[in-house]
Structures are given as C-alpha cells and as structure tokens.
Amino acid sequence: MVENNIGVSATFVVYILLMLAIGYIAYKRTSNLSDYILGGRSLGPLPSALSAGASDMSGWLLLGLPGYAYAAGYEAIWIAVGLLVGTWLNWLIVARRLRNYSLAAGDSLTLPSYFENRFEDKSRALRVISAFFILLFFLFYTSSGLVAGGKLFETVFGLDYSTAVIIGTLAVVSYTFFGGFLAVAWTDVVQGLLMFAALLLVPILAITADGGWSATQAAMDAKNPEFLSAFTGADGNALGFLAILSLLGWGLGYFGQPHILARFKAIRSADDIPTARRIAVIWSGFGLLGALLVGFSAIGYFETPLEDGERAFMLLVDALFHPIIAGILLAAILAAIMSTADSQLLVSSSALAEDFYKALFRRDASQSELVWVGRFAVVGIAIVACMLAFDPDSQVLELVSYAWAGFGAAFGPALILSLFWKRMTRLGALAGIVVGGVTVVIWGNISGGIFELYEIIPGFILAAIAIVVVSLATPEPSKTIQDGFDKVVGR
C-alpha cells in the first residue's frame, strides 16, 4: 500500500491534530454535565444534521457497506433504501417530540433518564435496565469502529493490526475525554463534510477510469451476472421475502440509536428540525449512494478479486490518487470511525455517570464530579471495546448489524410509543425494553429457517406487542403523567 509515504502520514497527523484542537476548544466551553452530554442544547440545524449523519454512518459506510456491495452487487441496494427511509422517518416523527419531551421531562439528558422521568419511575428500574442495554450493545458497536480503524492503519501504513487498533482508540478517546458533546458535534461537522466529498469523488473517478458506468456494469456482468440484479444473491439464488425484509429492516434501527437520538435532544429549537431533516436526508442519500458505487466500481476496477472487500475504498484511493490527495481521502475513513466511536463512548459514559453512578450511588454528586466520572468512563469503556476489537478477522458490518438490531429493538418501540401513546405505562416500557433486547440476543445466536430473518424485526415486533399488552393489563398512568403528555404534544 502506501505505508511509508510521507505525504499520507503528514495528512493524517494534521487531521488528528485538528480534531484535538477542536476538542480543546470544546473543553474550555464545558462547565457542567448538560454541556458535556448535550452541549447545553445549543446545536443549530446544520451541525445537528451533520452530527447525526456522521455519528450514524460510521466506518461501515466507507468499509462495511462498500464491502457488502462488492460481494453481493445490486442486492446491497435494499440496505441503502431501508436506511434512507429510516433516516427520514426518524427526523419526521421522533425528532420534534423527543426534543420537547426530553426537555419537559426534567431536562432529561440521557435516554434512560428520559424513560424514568416520562413514567415517573421511582424504582429506578427503567433507568438502570436501559443503561445496561446501552452499555452492552455499545461495546460491540464501538468495537466495530475500532476494527475499522485497525484495518485502515494496517492497510495504509503496514502497522501490526493490534497496534493500529490501539492508535485509533487513543485518537478518539483523547478529544472525547476532554471536550464531551461539543467536541463530538463540532468534529462531526468536519468529518461529515469530508466523508460526503470522499464518497462522491472516489466512485466517480473509479468509474471514469474504468471506461464509464456501462464498462463497470459490463465488468460486473463478466465476473458474475447476478451482481446486476437486486432480486438474486451472488450465488444465483433468488432473494426470498425474508432476505429482502431483513435488508430493508435496517431502517427500523434508527428509532432506538441513543447516539443519534442525542442530536434531537441537543438541537437548540424544535423550529430548526425541518431544516435539519432536509440536510440529514440529502447527506444520507448521497452518502449511501456513494458507498454502493464504491463497491460496484471496485468489482469492475480490480481484475484480481480482493481478499477483503471491506478494503475496497482504501485500495481504490491508493490506486487513483496522488499520495497527498489519497491521505486526505483516507482521512475520511478515520473521520467516519472517529465521528461514531466518539458519540458511542460519550453516550456510554453518560449512562455510567448519570444512570448508574448518580442514580444508584451518589445522588448528590456535583456537576463537576459527574463530568469527571463521565470522562473516566470513556477511558474504561474504550479499553473494553479495544479488547473486543483485537480479532483481525472481525467484520465491521457484522458487529454493526448486531448492535444496531439491539438498540433498535430494545428502545425503538418504547420510544415511539412513549411519544405518541399516553396510555403506555411504566411496566409496559420496561417489558418492551427487556423483550426487545433479549429477543435480539437470543435470535441472533440461532440460525436456520425463520431465524435467518434479521433479528431487529422480530425484536421490534415482540417489543411493541409486549408494551401494548402489559400497558393495557396494568393500571393507567397517573393523571399527572397523562396531563403532562397532553401538554407536551400540544393536545
């Protein structure tokens, strides 16, 4: 690859230093837990949209999705469609109500605290169990980013994989540790724009260099005619209903992702949401299209099959660009990794600080104390995620799909119904979170027949059923809770 190229190395160093500088500036503006977790609810529509998109579309957008497109061809389009529709619906039906309700419900900073305040749960069960699932699934999600970082530094610089993972972890932890949410949001803006540019430029140049789109399609057809059909797999078998439904089902995950939902709570005004929604959908649409085209163009561009399709973006950049430009474009992968891993570390640390430490052990903890607990939690969580990422055979998309399903099923139905159904009860919410999370864990470890269906779909459905059944079987929420619901939603 380009392991000893001074131009590429210098580009990476400058990029990381820029992110650290942003973290330091944010550190100077972080004075309490609200600042550290939600940036004081001060984000405008552009940073909100780009931060949500960049923290969502992690390293899997430049490694995992192109790798899947490289291996499966047009079949990968179904995932992109599901994700784009999910992005739009999340901003459309969840963003405004969650922003208003989280503020009205005791200025809830985290998703567990929102559930606790929304249902006036004095037992703390909702808060603690929600925080448990956040920590569980974020360990896998964060490790997927560190795997992507390991592949990046290993491919670009020829580093030992484990060493590469450690370097990537240190880079992310450093600015998240000090700057908190503001550092994460501001760096996400830079990273989101860089990812956007890279995902447009690389496939366009690759397709042009290969003789145009018709030549790329011809090359795909020559290697495997099934690549050109969205209704058949690469093995020639027709995609069944369950397979297509599983791919589209990725869109359900958006409603339960704590690191994305945090952007809705942090936006400065509900009036900014329509503008932010348009920016987010356009960014996501072009980003997903670019990722697919990277995979498709790699099929045509490389005569020798790639051993690891998830390296397609990196190898195309190396083959097509001058080392300095290549360094900038490869920094987009680092941007994608950092923009999601930092968000995940921050949400996990806030769960430990706000939902475990304060809720169970130090209810009178000062703001300064909680900020520092959150900072040290970032380090601890990063160490565990780093250890999970040490397996060089790990696949980014596999790790992401498991964590994505876990969050979507555990929190998606509970959040949506809590924002739209005032008859929902505390025990109903608790049942939905537990059933959704446990279903994903069990379903994801069984294979064959119906269990080939992506675990987010049965998890989401069973969680919704559990919420409705248990809520109707238990006493109605208090008049205070119902009146508060009516006031927030404007009825």
ABEGO torsion letter per residue (X at the ends): XAAABAAAAAAAAAAAAAAAAAAAAAAAABABAAAAAAGGGABBAAAAAAAAAAAABBAAAAAAAAAAAAAAEAAAAAAAAAAAAAAAAAAAAAAAAAAAAAAABGGBABAAAAAAAAAGBAAGAAAAAAAAAAAAAAAAAAAAAAAAAAAAAAAAAGBBAAAAAAAAAAAAAAAAAAAEAAAAAAAAAAAAAAAAAAAAAAAAAAAAAAGEAAAAAAAAAAABAAAABAABBAAGBBBBAAAAAAAAAAAAAAAABAAAAAAAAABABAAAAAAAAAAAAAAAAAAAAAAAAAAAAAAAABABBBABAAAAAAAAAAAABBAAAAAAAAAAAAAAAAAAAAAAAAAAAAAAAAAAAAAAABAABBAAAAAAAAAAAAAAAAAAAAAAAABAABBAAAAAAAAAAAAAAAAAAAAAAAAABAABBAAAAAAAAAAAAAAAAAAAABBEEAAABBAAAAAAAAAAAAAAAAAAABBBBBAAAAAAAAAAAGX
